[in-house]
Amino acid sequence: MLFHTEQVWRKYGLEHILSKDDTYTQVEYYATTSAQSINAYDHWFQQLQLSINRIQKFEKATSPAQGIDFLYELENYYIRLNSIYDRLLQMVNAIFDIGLSPEHVRHSIIISNVKVTTYPQITKAIKDIRKLLTPYAQFRNTLIHKHSLKDQPLADIKNFSDLQLWNMVYEEDEELKAFTENNLASLRKIAHEKFIEFSDLHTKLHSKTYKLFSLFEHVYAEHINQKSTLKSPPPE
């Protein structure tokens, strides 16, 4: 795939590729859109790793007030995690040359498409990734649509961060000092737990994605061979 994409770049130039001109051959168009979809998924995957690294930094938080920043990073991670499956479906749409416009790409449509169901191993690999990510989708939906945290320790971090921002906690008070230290310890602990949890999930997602990519190789090769005899530009 990289070979084909490089050949297109050399022939047309990057600016032409990004313009999505209609002068490509079938092979060139397919190779380019496939590569772009994989690149989009890989970029999102790397962004997830960056989010995990940022979450880890809160293991050494120096103030409970940093809890608001921690929750921001946590919410950002859940949103990105939920969105990566959308990138995966877009990738399947491109590799199998299904031809759906991005806004019409849905799990039920992709997984039942005859081009995909012809490859049971790929269908299973896609479902396995969805199964891995599904438990985290509800948390994301709660954050986005209900603006709330059902996890009590996380809710406590949010509430105490709000208190800090509103200057309602005064550390010169001994009782409040102890309260502050307890919340700081809780923030560090949860940050560590989430880092471990997300790192493990990232490893599993990487493994399942690599397996899916390996299965894609045969599909990609078949499409390249089929399209090599075609010279007309792709349909608009």
VENFENTA-V835453 format. One record per residue. N is the residue number from 0. PHI is phi as a letter, one per 40 degrees, with the letter a starting at -180 (none if undefined). OMEGA is omega in whole degrees, 0 to 359 (* if undefined). BURIAL is 1 if it has 16 or more other C-alpha atoms within 10 Angstrom, else 0. Layout:
N_PHI_OMEGA_BURIAL ; N_PHI_OMEGA_BURIAL
This chain:
0_none_179_0 ; 1_c_179_0 ; 2_c_182_0 ; 3_c_181_0 ; 4_c_179_1 ; 5_c_179_0 ; 6_c_178_0 ; 7_c_179_1 ; 8_d_181_1 ; 9_c_184_0 ; 10_c_187_0 ; 11_b_185_0 ; 12_g_185_0 ; 13_c_182_0 ; 14_c_180_0 ; 15_c_181_0 ; 16_c_182_1 ; 17_c_180_0 ; 18_c_180_0 ; 19_f_178_0 ; 20_c_182_0 ; 21_b_182_0 ; 22_c_179_0 ; 23_c_167_1 ; 24_c_179_1 ; 25_c_180_1 ; 26_c_182_1 ; 27_c_181_1 ; 28_c_181_1 ; 29_c_181_1 ; 30_c_182_1 ; 31_c_181_1 ; 32_c_178_1 ; 33_c_180_1 ; 34_c_180_1 ; 35_c_180_1 ; 36_c_178_1 ; 37_c_178_1 ; 38_c_179_0 ; 39_c_178_1 ; 40_c_181_1 ; 41_c_178_1 ; 42_c_180_0 ; 43_c_179_1 ; 44_c_178_1 ; 45_c_177_0 ; 46_c_176_1 ; 47_c_179_1 ; 48_c_177_0 ; 49_c_178_0 ; 50_c_179_1 ; 51_c_179_1 ; 52_c_180_0 ; 53_c_178_1 ; 54_c_181_1 ; 55_d_183_1 ; 56_c_181_0 ; 57_c_172_1 ; 58_c_180_1 ; 59_b_179_0 ; 60_d_182_1 ; 61_b_180_0 ; 62_a_176_1 ; 63_c_179_1 ; 64_c_177_1 ; 65_c_179_1 ; 66_d_180_1 ; 67_c_177_1 ; 68_c_178_0 ; 69_c_180_1 ; 70_c_177_1 ; 71_c_180_0 ; 72_c_180_1 ; 73_c_178_1 ; 74_c_179_1 ; 75_c_179_0 ; 76_c_181_1 ; 77_c_179_1 ; 78_c_179_1 ; 79_c_180_1 ; 80_c_180_1 ; 81_c_184_1 ; 82_c_185_0 ; 83_c_178_1 ; 84_c_175_1 ; 85_c_178_1 ; 86_c_180_1 ; 87_c_180_1 ; 88_c_177_1 ; 89_c_179_1 ; 90_c_178_1 ; 91_c_178_1 ; 92_d_181_1 ; 93_c_183_1 ; 94_c_180_1 ; 95_c_179_1 ; 96_f_181_1 ; 97_c_174_1 ; 98_g_178_0 ; 99_c_173_0 ; 100_c_186_0 ; 101_d_184_0 ; 102_c_180_0 ; 103_b_180_0 ; 104_c_180_1 ; 105_b_181_0 ; 106_d_184_1 ; 107_c_181_0 ; 108_c_181_0 ; 109_c_187_1 ; 110_c_181_1 ; 111_b_180_0 ; 112_c_185_0 ; 113_c_179_0 ; 114_c_181_0 ; 115_c_183_1 ; 116_c_176_0 ; 117_c_181_0 ; 118_b_183_0 ; 119_d_181_0 ; 120_c_179_0 ; 121_c_177_1 ; 122_d_180_1 ; 123_c_181_0 ; 124_c_178_1 ; 125_c_180_1 ; 126_c_179_0 ; 127_c_179_1 ; 128_c_178_1 ; 129_c_179_1 ; 130_c_179_0 ; 131_c_186_0 ; 132_c_185_1 ; 133_d_181_0 ; 134_d_183_0 ; 135_c_182_0 ; 136_c_181_1 ; 137_c_179_0 ; 138_c_179_1 ; 139_c_181_1 ; 140_c_178_0 ; 141_c_180_0 ; 142_c_186_1 ; 143_c_189_0 ; 144_c_182_0 ; 145_b_177_0 ; 146_f_182_0 ; 147_a_178_0 ; 148_b_180_1 ; 149_c_178_0 ; 150_c_188_0 ; 151_c_178_0 ; 152_d_178_0 ; 153_c_177_1 ; 154_c_179_0 ; 155_c_178_1 ; 156_c_179_1 ; 157_c_182_1 ; 158_c_181_0 ; 159_c_177_1 ; 160_c_178_1 ; 161_c_179_1 ; 162_c_179_0 ; 163_c_182_1 ; 164_c_181_0 ; 165_c_178_0 ; 166_f_181_0 ; 167_c_179_0 ; 168_b_182_1 ; 169_b_189_0 ; 170_c_179_0 ; 171_c_177_0 ; 172_c_185_0 ; 173_c_180_0 ; 174_c_179_0 ; 175_c_175_0 ; 176_c_179_0 ; 177_c_178_0 ; 178_c_179_0 ; 179_c_180_1 ; 180_c_179_0 ; 181_c_180_0 ; 182_c_177_1 ; 183_c_178_1 ; 184_c_179_1 ; 185_c_178_1 ; 186_c_180_1 ; 187_c_182_1 ; 188_c_181_0 ; 189_c_178_1 ; 190_c_179_1 ; 191_c_181_1 ; 192_c_180_0 ; 193_c_178_1 ; 194_c_179_1 ; 195_c_181_0 ; 196_c_183_0 ; 197_c_177_1 ; 198_c_178_1 ; 199_c_178_0 ; 200_c_181_0 ; 201_c_178_1 ; 202_c_179_0 ; 203_c_179_0 ; 204_c_178_1 ; 205_c_181_0 ; 206_c_181_0 ; 207_c_178_1 ; 208_c_179_1 ; 209_c_178_0 ; 210_c_180_0 ; 211_c_178_1 ; 212_d_180_0 ; 213_c_179_0 ; 214_c_180_0 ; 215_c_186_1 ; 216_d_181_0 ; 217_c_180_0 ; 218_c_181_1 ; 219_c_181_1 ; 220_c_179_0 ; 221_c_181_0 ; 222_c_178_1 ; 223_c_180_1 ; 224_c_181_0 ; 225_c_185_0 ; 226_c_182_1 ; 227_c_180_0 ; 228_c_181_0 ; 229_b_182_0 ; 230_b_182_0 ; 231_c_179_0 ; 232_c_181_0 ; 233_c_179_1 ; 234_c_180_0 ; 235_c_*_0
